[in-house]
């Protein structure tokens, strides 16, 4: 049984995203500010704090811990998406 918080890898509610990030990721900071400006709701999860989150990111990125990785309500994931892609995925 995993002892880590599984909520980090549960798809978010409709209309929002989960953003997997690190504190030092410049691309993450840029996308975060763009989503804030567009009024997109998101939960930020630092993969360095949650091993289950890091494992999820690796599972959708060919074994690489590439961030930002976004998890959408439908269970799909996008790595380093543009703000346009995020808006299209959210409908």
C-alpha positions in Angstrom: 0.0 0.0 0.0 1.4 3.4 -0.9 1.8 5.7 2.0 1.8 8.9 -0.1 -1.1 11.2 -0.9 -3.0 9.6 -3.8 -5.1 12.7 -4.3 -2.1 14.2 -6.2 -2.8 11.9 -9.1 -6.6 11.9 -9.1 -8.1 13.8 -12.1 -9.3 17.2 -11.0 -12.9 18.5 -11.1 -14.3 19.5 -14.5 -13.1 23.0 -15.5 -9.8 22.8 -13.6 -6.4 21.1 -14.0 -3.7 19.7 -11.7 -0.3 21.2 -12.6 2.7 19.1 -11.6 5.7 21.3 -11.1 8.9 22.1 -9.2 9.9 25.2 -7.4 12.8 25.9 -9.8 10.9 25.4 -13.1 10.7 28.5 -15.2 8.3 27.0 -17.7 6.0 26.2 -14.8 6.1 29.7 -13.4 5.2 31.1 -16.9 2.3 28.7 -17.4 1.0 29.3 -13.9 0.9 33.1 -14.4 -0.8 32.6 -17.8 -3.5 30.4 -16.2 -4.0 32.9 -13.4 -4.4 35.7 -15.9 -6.9 33.6 -17.9 -8.9 32.7 -14.7 -8.2 29.0 -15.1 -8.5 27.1 -11.8 -5.7 24.7 -11.0 -4.0 22.9 -8.2 -0.3 23.0 -8.1 1.6 19.8 -7.0 5.4 19.9 -6.4 6.7 16.5 -7.6 9.7 16.9 -5.4 7.4 16.8 -2.3 5.2 13.9 -3.4 6.8 10.7 -4.8 3.5 9.5 -6.2 3.2 12.7 -8.2 6.7 12.2 -9.5 5.8 8.6 -10.5 2.7 9.8 -12.3 4.7 12.5 -14.3 7.3 9.9 -15.2 4.5 7.5 -16.4 3.1 10.0 -18.9 6.5 11.3 -20.0 8.4 8.1 -21.0 10.2 7.8 -17.7 11.2 11.5 -17.5 10.3 13.9 -14.8 9.3 16.7 -17.2 7.3 19.6 -15.9 5.0 21.3 -16.2 2.7 18.3 -16.7 -1.0 19.0 -16.5 -3.7 16.4 -15.6 -7.1 17.1 -16.9 -10.6 16.0 -15.7 -10.8 13.4 -18.4 -7.6 11.7 -17.2 -5.5 13.0 -20.1 -2.2 14.7 -19.5 -0.2 17.4 -21.5 3.4 18.2 -21.0 4.5 21.9 -21.2 1.3 22.9 -23.1 0.7 26.3 -24.4 -2.1 28.4 -22.7 -4.1 27.9 -25.9 -3.9 24.1 -25.6 -5.0 24.3 -21.9 -8.0 26.5 -22.9 -9.0 24.2 -25.7 -8.7 21.1 -23.5 -10.9 22.8 -20.9 -13.5 23.7 -23.5 
